[in-house]
Amino acid sequence: MEYEYKEADFFKYCNLCKYKDKKDVEDPCNDCLAEPCNLHSRKPVNFEEKKER
């Protein structure tokens, strides 16, 4: 059985994430950067879309 791991697309998703303004060495950004590949998804592991006002 072969698994489809995909490289996380940080360029696309980090600008849309609610944690965008945190430093990349802080949690949860540090956790995302530590896992550059995901199973079946290009989203970083802790990606949460920021809510528009």
N, C-alpha and C positions, 0 to 999 in steps of 0.2 A: 504494500500500500504506500502510495506516495502522497506527501502532504504539500499543499500549496502555500508556502510561506511567501509573503510579499514584503518588500522593503517599505517602511513607513515613509510617507511623503510629508516630511516636516515643513518643506517650503510652502505647501498648499494649506495644511491644517493648522500650523502654529499661529498664523495670522487671524484665523477664525476662532481660536480657542479663548475661553474665558481666563486662562492663566497666562495670556500673552505678555502681560506687563511684569510678570515675575522674572527674577534672574534665572538663567538656565541651570544654575547649580542648586536651586531650591527645589523641594518637593512641590508639586508633582512633576515638574519639568525634568528634573534629574532622573526620575523613574522612566519617563518616556525616552529620553536619550540613551538610557541603559539597555533598552530593548528596541533595536532598530528594525526588527522584522516581526510581523504578526501573521497568524494563520488566517488566510482568506480575506485580509483587509489591509488597506494602506493607511488607515487612521492610526495615529500614535495611541499607545495603551491608555493614557489618562485624558485623552481628548474629550473636552466638553464644550459644545458650541456656546459662545456667549450670546446672551439674550439681548436683542435690540430693544431700545426704548421707544 
